Amino acid sequence: MNKLDSNTRSQVLSCILEGCSIRATVRMTGVSKKAVMRLMVEAGNAAADYQDKMFLNLKCRRIQVDELWGFVYCKEKNVTNKIASNNAAAGDVWLWIAIDADTKLVPSFMLGNRDGQSAKAFIDDLKSRLASRVQLTSDGHKVYLDAIEGAFGSAIDYAMLVKTYESTQEETRYSPAKCVACESKRVMGKPDPKHISTSYVERQNWTVRTNMRRYTRLSNGFSRKIENHMAAVALNYFAYNFIKIHRTLRVTPAMAAGVTDRLFDVSDLVSLLEEQEADRAA
């Protein structure tokens, strides 16, 4: 099987990381659709492995968490028995996100359902990456209560920010509903009221929908396979954490968090992929 050279790989991944669709990437680079998809999955796996290895003993102080809706193959309401038998992952999929309010690093992200089991796996993973006690804020999703207590016990300052929305059919379909009330609730420890907020993680959700074609609303850029969806998410957060300079911080989130002391580019991602390939071949 012919392999793409490093420069071509960088070109393809640069297009994907800039939010281009697969077909647009094919047109701009001249690489076949099958090769683009294969490279995206392989690079996504390398990006996920690298972040999993690097995001340990993080000195975060204030964490915000949230969930972002998406789907694979088709929306949950359109999944038939035939579709489910051919694609077990078809339907709704939720992206669980944690962000450090100070450095804007996303230390933990996970795809799953919006249930207690996924919440537990997500919070357990987040806990394993933190070096010390943190203040954590979530929305009013009740599955966080057991998940956070199970992972942190009493060694956390945790609060919920519960928002009440005024909803109409038009708003829920085409735009966010209007927030009419907002209440902060202390759950554990002594969270600082000034920092009970989900603003940064909600802004991160907007960034995801802007930068990833698979999360663009009212479009046909969704994933047909969960493997492709997972790879796209991992690539997006590698670029966000290591490659793209944050406008406010003027460095990447990974640099702000002390994970690395230099700015990465797409060629570094290609190098990680080629190192993995060399290890497998050895």
ZINOR-V931948 format. One record per backbone hydrogen bond with DSSP energy under -1.0 kcal/mol. NH is the residue of the N-H (numbers start at 1). CO is the residue of the C=O. If there is no record, write none. Layout:
# ZINOR-V931948
nh:co
NH:CO
NH:CO
This chain:
# ZINOR-V931948
nh:co
9:5
10:6
11:7
12:8
13:9
14:10
15:11
16:12
17:13
18:14
19:16
20:15
25:21
26:22
27:23
28:24
29:25
30:26
36:32
37:33
38:34
39:35
40:36
41:37
42:38
43:39
44:40
45:41
46:42
47:43
48:44
49:45
50:46
51:47
52:48
53:49
54:50
55:51
56:54
58:129
63:135
64:99
65:137
66:97
68:95
70:93
72:91
73:223
74:72
78:75
79:76
84:80
85:81
86:82
87:83
90:87
91:72
93:70
94:112
95:68
96:110
97:66
98:108
99:64
100:105
101:62
104:100
110:96
112:94
119:115
120:116
121:117
122:118
123:119
124:120
125:121
126:122
127:123
128:124
129:126
130:127
131:58
135:61
136:157
137:63
138:159
144:141
145:142
147:143
148:144
149:145
150:146
151:147
152:148
153:149
155:152
156:154
157:134
158:188
159:136
160:185
161:138
162:183
164:181
166:178
172:168
173:169
174:170
175:171
178:166
180:164
181:164
183:162
185:160
187:158
188:158
195:192
196:193
197:195
202:198
203:199
204:200
205:201
206:202
207:203
208:204
209:205
210:206
211:207
212:208
215:212
216:213
229:225
230:226
231:227
232:228
233:229
234:230
235:231
236:232
237:233
238:234
239:235
240:236
241:237
242:238
243:239
244:239
246:251
250:246
254:241
256:252
257:253
258:255
259:254
260:254
264:242
268:265
270:266
271:267
272:268
273:269
274:270
275:271
276:272
277:273
278:274
279:275
280:276
281:277
282:278
